[in-house]
Amino acid sequence: MNEIIKKNGITFGIILGLFSLLFTTAIYAIDLKLFTSWWFGLVGFIFTIVIGFVVVSKTKKQLNGNITFKECFTVYFLAAVIGTLLSKLFEYVLFNFIDPQAKETIKEIAIKAVSEMMEKLGAPASAVNEAMQKAAETDNYSIGNIIFGIAIVLVFHAIFGLILAAIFKSKSNEGL
């Protein structure tokens, strides 16, 4: 692997991970209800997109404007993997060792929100009760669910990375 790609992928992966750590810590300190808010994920997604564009454009510039599709994808995906792993590791430690009660509080908030939404949509009481029971039995911060979450996030990163690579690859490398 090219040293520039490796260095930039690792550096920006750490930046993504640290942003996620700080963002999660801020939300944790401000109000646990924010963990169930739709904009929480949107802010992280937008930041990841911005970092993706920055890391790929910076890498392309450092490679004198000549970057292949594979190099674009690799530098972005390396950063995404490192950032995602740091983020999810922090969430696992925070909600399983530092403050396990917080994950129970978040679960209760989420159950209430799902119940209210289903009732507004006119779902039958049996469906609402079934959904609430299933949610109550789920530990979103268990090691299995964290790993599953990592896999899902990395699939989205891979798709975005492919799009980003198609945009940024050098025109002279179209066959690569």
BELFENMO-V595173 format. One record per residue. RES is the residue in three letters. PHI is phi in radians with two decimals (999 if undefined). PSI is psi in degrees with one decimal (NA if undefined). Layout:
# BELFENMO-V595173
RES;PHI;PSI / RES;PHI;PSI
This chain:
# BELFENMO-V595173
MET;999;137.0 / ASN;-1.01;136.1 / GLU;-1.10;-35.4 / ILE;-1.14;-43.7 / ILE;-1.11;-45.3 / LYS;-1.08;-49.0 / LYS;-1.08;-48.1 / ASN;-1.17;-40.7 / GLY;-1.05;-45.2 / ILE;-1.18;-47.1 / THR;-1.04;-49.6 / PHE;-1.28;-25.6 / GLY;-1.12;-42.6 / ILE;-1.15;-39.2 / ILE;-1.07;-46.0 / LEU;-1.05;-45.0 / GLY;-1.09;-43.6 / LEU;-1.16;-39.8 / PHE;-1.03;-46.8 / SER;-1.08;-43.2 / LEU;-1.02;-48.6 / LEU;-1.16;-40.5 / PHE;-1.13;-46.5 / THR;-1.09;-42.2 / THR;-1.11;-41.5 / ALA;-1.12;-46.2 / ILE;-1.09;-42.3 / TYR;-1.02;-43.3 / ALA;-1.30;-32.1 / ILE;-1.40;-58.0 / ASP;-2.95;120.8 / LEU;-1.09;-23.2 / LYS;-1.06;-27.4 / LEU;-1.14;-22.2 / PHE;-1.15;-22.0 / THR;-1.74;5.3 / SER;-1.46;140.3 / TRP;-1.12;-31.8 / TRP;-1.28;-20.6 / PHE;-1.00;-49.1 / GLY;-1.22;-33.9 / LEU;-1.12;-42.3 / VAL;-1.06;-46.1 / GLY;-1.09;-40.3 / PHE;-1.12;-45.2 / ILE;-1.11;-43.6 / PHE;-1.06;-41.3 / THR;-1.11;-40.7 / ILE;-1.10;-45.6 / VAL;-1.06;-48.0 / ILE;-1.07;-38.2 / GLY;-1.02;-48.0 / PHE;-1.10;-41.1 / VAL;-1.13;-49.3 / VAL;-1.13;-40.0 / VAL;-1.25;-43.1 / SER;-1.18;-37.8 / LYS;-1.13;-42.8 / THR;-1.12;-42.4 / LYS;-1.07;-42.5 / LYS;-1.10;-42.9 / GLN;-1.20;-22.4 / LEU;-1.66;23.0 / ASN;1.03;35.9 / GLY;1.36;5.2 / ASN;-2.01;99.9 / ILE;-2.36;135.9 / THR;-1.48;166.3 / PHE;-0.99;-46.3 / LYS;-1.08;-42.6 / GLU;-1.14;-40.4 / CYS;-1.05;-51.3 / PHE;-1.08;-45.2 / THR;-1.07;-46.7 / VAL;-1.14;-40.3 / TYR;-1.18;-48.6 / PHE;-1.16;-35.7 / LEU;-1.06;-45.9 / ALA;-1.08;-42.4 / ALA;-1.12;-42.4 / VAL;-1.11;-47.5 / ILE;-1.11;-46.0 / GLY;-1.07;-43.4 / THR;-1.13;-45.1 / LEU;-1.09;-43.9 / LEU;-1.09;-43.9 / SER;-1.07;-50.8 / LYS;-1.23;-34.7 / LEU;-1.09;-42.4 / PHE;-1.10;-45.4 / GLU;-1.04;-41.9 / TYR;-1.06;-47.5 / VAL;-1.16;-44.8 / LEU;-1.03;-48.9 / PHE;-1.59;-6.3 / ASN;-1.98;-22.9 / PHE;-2.15;-44.0 / ILE;-1.33;-49.9 / ASP;-2.54;76.5 / PRO;-1.08;-26.7 / GLN;-1.14;-30.6 / ALA;-1.08;-39.5 / LYS;-1.16;-32.4 / GLU;-1.20;-39.1 / THR;-1.12;-44.6 / ILE;-1.08;-40.9 / LYS;-1.07;-44.4 / GLU;-1.09;-41.6 / ILE;-1.10;-44.2 / ALA;-1.14;-42.3 / ILE;-1.06;-44.9 / LYS;-1.08;-43.2 / ALA;-1.13;-42.6 / VAL;-1.14;-42.8 / SER;-1.04;-48.2 / GLU;-1.09;-41.7 / MET;-1.13;-45.0 / MET;-1.11;-39.8 / GLU;-1.14;-39.7 / LYS;-1.11;-33.0 / LEU;-1.45;-0.9 / GLY;1.41;25.0 / ALA;-1.19;145.3 / PRO;-1.10;150.4 / ALA;-0.99;-36.3 / SER;-1.12;-38.5 / ALA;-1.20;-39.6 / VAL;-1.09;-47.3 / ASN;-1.10;-41.1 / GLU;-1.11;-43.8 / ALA;-1.12;-40.6 / MET;-1.16;-40.3 / GLN;-1.13;-44.1 / LYS;-1.10;-43.1 / ALA;-1.12;-37.7 / ALA;-1.15;-29.5 / GLU;-1.51;-8.2 / THR;-1.65;133.2 / ASP;-1.87;97.6 / ASN;-1.12;-16.5 / TYR;-1.93;20.2 / SER;-1.29;160.4 / ILE;-1.05;-38.5 / GLY;-1.12;-45.5 / ASN;-1.24;-31.4 / ILE;-1.14;-45.5 / ILE;-1.11;-42.2 / PHE;-1.07;-42.3 / GLY;-1.08;-40.8 / ILE;-1.05;-45.3 / ALA;-1.05;-45.6 / ILE;-1.10;-46.4 / VAL;-1.07;-41.5 / LEU;-1.19;-29.7 / VAL;-1.11;-45.9 / PHE;-1.10;-40.7 / HIS;-1.09;-39.5 / ALA;-1.10;-43.6 / ILE;-1.11;-47.0 / PHE;-1.11;-39.6 / GLY;-1.08;-37.5 / LEU;-1.15;-41.6 / ILE;-1.13;-45.6 / LEU;-1.06;-43.5 / ALA;-1.11;-38.8 / ALA;-1.13;-34.1 / ILE;-1.29;-43.5 / PHE;-1.63;-14.7 / LYS;-1.00;149.9 / SER;-1.21;141.7 / LYS;-1.10;-31.1 / SER;-1.26;-10.3 / ASN;-1.93;24.5 / GLU;-1.04;-29.3 / GLY;-1.40;-6.5 / LEU;-1.56;NA
